[in-house]
Structure formats: C-alpha cells, structure tokens
Amino acid sequence: MALKQKGGEISGDTKKRRRVGFANIDTGVEANECVKVFLVKKEDEVGKTSSYCIDLVDLNHFFGEDGKIYGYKDLKINIWLSIVSFHAYAEITYKSTQDGGKGITDLKPALQSIFGESLIEKEEFLQTFSKECHYIRNIVSDGKVLHSDSLRKDDQASDIHLDAEGPTIEVICTELHNLPVGLLYSRLVPLVLLLVEGGRPIDVTDPRWEIFLVVKKMQDPSGDSIIDLLGFATVYRFYHYPDSTRLRISQILVLPPYQGQGHGRRLLEAVNSVAFSENIYDVTVEEPSDYLQYLRSCNDTLHLLAFEPIKPSISSVVSYLKEGNLSKRTSKLRFAPPANVMELVRQKLKINKKQFRRCWEVLIYLNLDTENHRCMENFRACISDRVKGDILDKNAEANGKCLIEVPNDYDHDMTFVVFWSQAGGESDGIDGKLEGDPATQEEQLSQLIDKEMEDIAEIAQKVSLLHNS
Ligand SMILES: CC(=O)SCCNC(=O)CCNC(=O)[C@H](O)C(C)(C)COP(=O)(O)OP(=O)(O)OC[C@H]1O[C@@H](n2cnc3c(N)ncnc32)[C@H](O)[C@@H]1OP(=O)(O)O
C-alpha cells in the first residue's frame, strides 16, 4: 500500500488552500467517492487508471462508525487487483490532511478489513505476475472436472493466444478445507465484499464447503497451458432428514469482465449436475440477488418446459384461468402446483419446492393468451393471492423465528439452527410487512403485485426467446 501526498501542489499556496479546504467542519467523504478498484492481468496495467474499473457495492460500513472518511483533501484510493494471483496493491493520494473536527481516518485498517493479507506492497505485487502466473493452474490440478466445452469464436477475448484446439471452459469442483484452496478463497473474499451486497466470508475449515471454479484453459505459443479463473460458487452440503443431503449455493460470482457470457449459468448447471449424479435432495440458493434469481428462474423454467410429466397439470390450471371472473371469488384459488408434481420435480430435476412455485407461475404465464383480458385478470388474482399468502407467512415467521446454537464436530461456535416455533418454513421473498393505514397497505400490496407480474413477464419473455432459438 503506497501513501502519497501529491508532490508539487503542496508547496507555494499550501497554507491558503488548507485554510480554504477545512474552513468549515469536515463533513467527510463517502468511501465510494474516492475508492476505485481496477482488475489487472499484466504488470504494465498496474498504476494505470485506464485499466478495467469495477462497480463497487456500498463500502461505507468498512470505514468507521458513520461510514465516512475524514481529514483528507482530494483523497483518491486506487487499488489494482490482479486476476492472476488475486493479490492487491493500493495507492492512496491526497493533497493534504487536517483534523477538521472528526479526526483523520486511519485508512489502513479499513482496507485490510476488505483485502486482508492479499493487500501487498507495489514491488511484491509486480513480482506476483511472473512468480504466481500458474497460481490457478496449480490449485485446480487436483479438482474434479464437472463440465467442459469449447469456447465459441465470438466469445474469445482478443488478448488470448489461440492454439490449434482453441480455449475450453471448464467447471472444476474442489473442497475448500484443502489448505491451498482455502487460501485461494481467502484471496477471493475481497471480490465477494466488493461485488456482492451484504457479502460475507464463509468458514473454510468446515469440510462441508466446496468451491466450484469456472476457468478458461488455453495454450500459449510455447504449448504451455494457461488457466484463467472466470468465476466461482461456494456450496454447502446440508444434512437433510433422515438420510439425504441438500446443496446450498452460498456465493456465486463471475468476474466482471467475464459476466454475461454464460459462466454464471455454467456454475448453476454444474451444481445441478452434482445434485443429479449424487441423488441430492434438492438445490437451494442463499439470499439470491435479483439478477441471480432471474438467471436461475430462466434456467430452471427452461428445464421444466422440457419435463413432460408436469404438462397435464399446467393445462388444467390454464383452463381454470380461462373460466369466469376469479377475482370476485372469496375462496382460495386453485393455482398452486399439485403436491405430487412438486415432489416429482424435486426428485427428477432437483428443483427446490419454493423455486418450483416461482417457475410454475412463469410456466402458466407462458401458456396464457396475454391479449385475453379476463384470463390475465384471473392470473393476476392468483398472483395477488400468493403475494398475500407470502406476507402472512413472513409475519408468522417474524413472530415465531428462533435461533439456537448446536454443537458440531469442527467448532461448536459455528453452527446454529433456525426454527419456527409456530407452523413455518422458508419465506417466499417478500421483504418486510406492509406498513401504514389500510389504504396505504392496499397501495403497497398493489405495487408488490405489479412488480411480481413484471418479473414473471420478463422471465417468460427471455425463456420463450431462448426456447425458440
Ligand atoms: C447467492 C449469491 O451469491 S447472491 C450474489 C450474486 N452475485 C453477484 O451479485 C456478484 C456480481 N454478479 C455476478 O457475479 C454475475 O452477474 C452472476 C453470477 C449473478 C451471473 O453470472 P453471469 O455469468 O453474468 O450470467 P450468465 O451470463 O451465465 O447468464 C446471464 C444470461 O443468461 C441467460 N440464461 C439463463 N438461462 C439460460 C439458458 N439455459 N441458456 C441460455 N441463456 C440462459 C439469462 O437470461 C441472462 O441473460 P440476460 O441478462 O441477457 O437476460
């Protein structure tokens, strides 16, 4: 980490500027206004602000109690993060420092809380490009290859030296408690913190964690193989009563330069392939972001479209929606997938029940005539029913949620169980309760339903595009 006061500009009228800069109480600066992170692959990209700059999540919570940086004038924190060895180097520049009433923020601990030991000095950082050029290759050498495909020509980045066979994309699975793999993960944690809202590191000492790495394999002109890391997913094996296991995707991240090229989907599919081959109970995802949920729903719905056994049940609900005016009915609508169908989907496709219910709505929507006003009103009435049910479940959960610690074989401080003291289960994702008077609540509910309808339509549109292509 290099701390620099910008030379040249300090002398001369420095005193005057300082007085101007801190004449008032220091209001501080938001971390995201002065921190920039650049992803670099080569030594000569270090120090250049023209390198690939990533969009960061809110970093304020790393910087002091109120999340602001105090005491610096024209502060810039530029960080170069190597996507070869996953080390980082920070260059901090400012015109001057002065305590303007709130002290001078110590930047080092804040940066260390994000980058940990991967934050190193410039000289050492520059050397990593040659010393650790095969870092990823060495780590993945013992992993299990789950998926391999050749890269399409138009997906190939211009900086790749093409060999006769062309690059391949592989998804490789390995256990996180192996020391070198755990160390790699510790170097990837900064990316989780910088790119995933609310991202937290996982505990690599628990042997139930695995990491799925999506990599690009190439050959350089001398025939030596090069392996680039494109993204990863951490997956936990949960015990499922009485004698099976669930796979839960905890974090999934594709490095920003490689996003939107199908690698996130490859990771999801690789986790699914393990679920099939090992007859896992089902696959779940821990607090998916909106985009991940969209991607996952598109992918699962595509699988479901090809799954014949559910078609009669879909037709039955579609016919029901074509009937009279369901929005006027007082009893609960017959819309949810039948229990035996849910069970079959879980067994054969490993799609979790909650996720299947989401895809079910898309499948129904795909079979409706969107021009048929009555039919769409009926569909909306069913979505409204479901949203209200979710809110009631959420409230019941909030009332009855309990948390207890339970011992395990590795570290008794690490394991806890959440359970509901009343009838409960996993929530369906409506955040918080409705607030305010009945009219405001009605308005909020209507907005929630609109949003659900939009999401369903968006996924349906993408799925039909992919299905017909
Ligand atoms: C639990 C958690 O970890 S939550 C946090 C999730 N991670 C993050 O937010 C970190 C930052 N974001 C990322 O790392 C990435 O954007 C991810 C992991 C969310 C997604 O990975 P990506 O590689 O960008 O996605 P990928 O390219 O595979 O898929 C996206 C596209 O594939 C489409 N798709 C989905 N299924 C299929 C399919 N079967 N066939 C073809 N395309 C498909 C999607 O519709 C989407 O296209 P669109 O956006 O044009 O509509």
The ligand as an ORCA input file, in Angstrom:
! r2SCAN-3c Opt
* xyz 0 1
  C     -26.298    -16.135     -3.562
  C     -25.477    -15.017     -4.132
  O     -24.310    -15.186     -4.346
  S     -26.214    -13.530     -4.491
  C     -24.975    -12.597     -5.337
  C     -24.817    -12.965     -6.766
  N     -23.570    -12.450     -7.264
  C     -23.354    -11.152     -7.522
  O     -24.222    -10.309     -7.430
  C     -21.952    -10.783     -7.953
  C     -21.945     -9.966     -9.213
  N     -22.651    -10.648    -10.318
  C     -22.176    -11.788    -10.885
  O     -21.170    -12.324    -10.485
  C     -22.916    -12.346    -12.103
  O     -23.625    -11.347    -12.744
  C     -23.882    -13.519    -11.774
  C     -23.149    -14.633    -11.058
  C     -25.044    -13.049    -10.901
  C     -24.432    -14.060    -13.117
  O     -23.368    -14.569    -13.883
  P     -23.182    -14.204    -15.423
  O     -22.038    -15.003    -15.930
  O     -23.124    -12.743    -15.586
  O     -24.550    -14.722    -16.045
  P     -24.730    -15.601    -17.370
  O     -24.030    -14.932    -18.495
  O     -24.415    -17.003    -17.116
  O     -26.292    -15.565    -17.553
  C     -26.932    -14.439    -17.859
  C     -27.843    -14.626    -19.067
  O     -28.108    -15.989    -19.376
  C     -29.486    -16.165    -19.649
  N     -29.850    -17.589    -19.444
  C     -30.409    -18.176    -18.371
  N     -30.579    -19.483    -18.594
  C     -30.121    -19.726    -19.831
  C     -30.038    -20.903    -20.631
  N     -30.438    -22.088    -20.160
  N     -29.496    -20.785    -21.865
  C     -29.059    -19.605    -22.340
  N     -29.113    -18.458    -21.604
  C     -29.650    -18.526    -20.386
  C     -30.102    -15.200    -18.679
  O     -31.426    -14.905    -19.026
  C     -29.163    -13.997    -18.814
  O     -29.395    -13.247    -19.975
  P     -29.890    -11.701    -19.977
  O     -29.307    -10.970    -18.805
  O     -29.399    -11.205    -21.293
  O     -31.366    -11.790    -19.933
*
